[in-house]
Amino acid sequence: MPGPDTAQRGEAGEAAAPAPAVPPAPSFDPAPPAPLGVARTTTGHAGVDARLQRLADADHLAADGHTEVYEDVHRGLRDELTALDARPAPAPTPAHDNRS
């Protein structure tokens, strides 16, 4: 009488060939966001370092969200450079007490 594993074995008691693996269907969904792993070196200028740190936000966004981050960083870096070109305000002169 045939045993429970007879269906898995051929007539001569040999193991049947495994079923071929079915390849996964291709996915047309966008890949999830993944960090690029780009190292950010500090510059020592707090304003610039804060803008560069903002670039890390793009690591967690889909590609269509990168533009907003890049434009924000670009605008901030441009403002930092403009501030370097601005002349410092004149120092306030002390009030003189001209009593005679």
Contact map, one row per residue, 1 for C-alpha under 8 A:
1110000000000000000000000000000000000000000000000000000000000000000000000000000000000000000000000000
1111010000000000000000000000000000000000000000000000000000000000000000000000000000000000000000000000
1111110000000000000000000000000000000000000000000000000000000000000000000000000000000000000000000000
0111111000000000000000000000000000000000000000000000000000000000000000000000000000000000000000000000
0011111110000000000000000000000000000000000000000000000000000000000000000000000000000000000000000000
0111111111001000000000000000000000000000000000000000000000000000000000000000000000000000000000000000
0001111111000000000000000000000000000000000000000000000000000000000000000000000000000000000000000000
0000111111000011000000000000000000000000000000000000000000000000000000000000000000000000000000000000
0000111111111111000000000000000000000000000000000000000000000000000000000000000000000000000000000000
0000011111111111000000000000000000000000000000000000000000000000000000000000000000000000000000000000
0000000011111100000000000000000000000000000000000000000000000000000000000000000000000000000000000000
0000000011111100000000000000000000000000000000000000000000000000000000000000000000000000000000000000
0000010011111110000000000000000000000000000000000000000000000000000000000000000000000000000000000000
0000000011111111000000000000000000000000000000000000000000000000000000000000000000000000000000000000
0000000111001111100000000000000000000000000000000000000000000000000000000000000000000000000000000000
0000000111000111110000000000000000000000000000000000000000000000000000000000000000000000000000000000
0000000000000011111000000000000000000000000000000000000000000000000000000000000000000000000000000000
0000000000000001111100000000000000000000000000000000000000000000000000000000000000000000000000000000
0000000000000000111110000000000000000000000000000000000000000000000000000000000000000000000000000000
0000000000000000011111000000000000000000000000000000000000000000000000000000000000000000000000000000
0000000000000000001111100000000000000000000000000000000000000000000000000000000000000000000000000000
0000000000000000000111110000000000000000000000000000000000000000000000000000000000000000000000000000
0000000000000000000011111000000000000000000000000000000000000000000000000000000000000000000000000000
0000000000000000000001111100000000000000000000000000000000000000000000000000000000000000000000000000
0000000000000000000000111110000000000000000000000000000000000000000000000000000000000000000000000000
0000000000000000000000011111000000000000000000000000000000000000000000000000000000000000000000000000
0000000000000000000000001111100000000000000000000000000000000000000000000000000000000000000000000000
0000000000000000000000000111110000000000000000000000000000000000000000000000000000000000000000000000
0000000000000000000000000011111000000000000000000000000000000000000000000000000000000000000000000000
0000000000000000000000000001111100000000000000000000000000000000000000000000000000000000000000000000
0000000000000000000000000000111110000000000000000000000000000000000000000000000000000000000000000000
0000000000000000000000000000011111000000000000000000000000000100000000000000000000000000000000000000
0000000000000000000000000000001111100000000000000000000000111110000000000000000000000000000000000000
0000000000000000000000000000000111110000000000000000000000110000000000000000000000000000000000000000
0000000000000000000000000000000011111000000000000000000000110000000000000000000000000000000000000000
0000000000000000000000000000000001111100000000000000000000100000000000000000000000000000000000000000
0000000000000000000000000000000000111110000000000000000000000000000000000000000000000000000000000000
0000000000000000000000000000000000011111000000000000000000000000000000000000000000000000000000000000
0000000000000000000000000000000000001111100000000000000000000000000000000000000000000000000000000000
0000000000000000000000000000000000000111110000000001100000000000000000000000000000000000000000000000
0000000000000000000000000000000000000011111000000000000000000000000000000000000000000000000000000000
0000000000000000000000000000000000000001111110001000000000000000000000000000000000000000000000000000
0000000000000000000000000000000000000000111111011000000000000000000000000000000000000000000000000000
0000000000000000000000000000000000000000011111001000000000000000000000000000000000000000000000000000
0000000000000000000000000000000000000000011111111000000000000000000000000000000000000000000000000000
0000000000000000000000000000000000000000001111111100000000000000000000000000000000000000000000000000
0000000000000000000000000000000000000000000011111110000000000000000000000000000100000000000000000000
0000000000000000000000000000000000000000001011111111000000000000000000000001100100000000000000000000
0000000000000000000000000000000000000000011111111111100000000000000000000000000000000000000000000000
0000000000000000000000000000000000000000000001111111110000000000000000000000000000000000000000000000
0000000000000000000000000000000000000000000000111111111000000000000000001001100000000000000000000000
0000000000000000000000000000000000000001000000011111111100000000000000001000000000000000000000000000
0000000000000000000000000000000000000001000000001111111110000000000000000000000000000000000000000000
0000000000000000000000000000000000000000000000000111111111000000000010001000000000000000000000000000
0000000000000000000000000000000000000000000000000011111111100000000011001000000000000000000000000000
0000000000000000000000000000000000000000000000000001111111110000000000000000000000000000000000000000
0000000000000000000000000000000000000000000000000000111111111000000010000000000000000000000000000000
0000000000000000000000000000000000000000000000000000011111111100110010000000000000000000000000000000
0000000000000000000000000000000011110000000000000000001111111000000000000000000000000000000000000000
0000000000000000000000000000000011100000000000000000000111111100000000000000000000000000000000000000
0000000000000000000000000000000010000000000000000000000011111111110000000000000000000000000000000000
0000000000000000000000000000000110000000000000000000000001011111110000000000000000000000000000000000
0000000000000000000000000000000010000000000000000000000000001111111000000000000000000000000000000000
0000000000000000000000000000000000000000000000000000000000001111111000000000000000000000000000000000
0000000000000000000000000000000000000000000000000000000001001111111110000000000000000000000000000000
0000000000000000000000000000000000000000000000000000000001001111111111000000000000000000000000000000
0000000000000000000000000000000000000000000000000000000000000011111111100000000000000000000000000000
0000000000000000000000000000000000000000000000000000000000000000111111110000000000000000000000000000
0000000000000000000000000000000000000000000000000000011011000000111111111000000000000000000000000000
0000000000000000000000000000000000000000000000000000001000000000011111111100000000000000000000000000
0000000000000000000000000000000000000000000000000000000000000000001111111110000000000000000000000000
0000000000000000000000000000000000000000000000000000000000000000000111111111000000000000000000000000
0000000000000000000000000000000000000000000000000011011000000000000011111111100000000000000000000000
0000000000000000000000000000000000000000000000000000000000000000000001111111110000000000000000000000
0000000000000000000000000000000000000000000000000000000000000000000000111111111000000000000000000000
0000000000000000000000000000000000000000000000010010000000000000000000011111111100000000000000000000
0000000000000000000000000000000000000000000000010010000000000000000000001111111110000000000000000000
0000000000000000000000000000000000000000000000000000000000000000000000000111111111000000000000000000
0000000000000000000000000000000000000000000000000000000000000000000000000011111111100000000000000000
0000000000000000000000000000000000000000000000110000000000000000000000000001111111110000000000000000
0000000000000000000000000000000000000000000000000000000000000000000000000000111111111000000000000000
0000000000000000000000000000000000000000000000000000000000000000000000000000011111111100000000000000
0000000000000000000000000000000000000000000000000000000000000000000000000000001111111100000000000000
0000000000000000000000000000000000000000000000000000000000000000000000000000000111111110000000000000
0000000000000000000000000000000000000000000000000000000000000000000000000000000011111110000000000000
0000000000000000000000000000000000000000000000000000000000000000000000000000000001111111000000000000
0000000000000000000000000000000000000000000000000000000000000000000000000000000000011111100000000000
0000000000000000000000000000000000000000000000000000000000000000000000000000000000000111110000000000
0000000000000000000000000000000000000000000000000000000000000000000000000000000000000011111000000000
0000000000000000000000000000000000000000000000000000000000000000000000000000000000000001111100000000
0000000000000000000000000000000000000000000000000000000000000000000000000000000000000000111110000000
0000000000000000000000000000000000000000000000000000000000000000000000000000000000000000011111000000
0000000000000000000000000000000000000000000000000000000000000000000000000000000000000000001111100000
0000000000000000000000000000000000000000000000000000000000000000000000000000000000000000000111110000
0000000000000000000000000000000000000000000000000000000000000000000000000000000000000000000011111000
0000000000000000000000000000000000000000000000000000000000000000000000000000000000000000000001111100
0000000000000000000000000000000000000000000000000000000000000000000000000000000000000000000000111110
0000000000000000000000000000000000000000000000000000000000000000000000000000000000000000000000011111
0000000000000000000000000000000000000000000000000000000000000000000000000000000000000000000000001111
0000000000000000000000000000000000000000000000000000000000000000000000000000000000000000000000000111
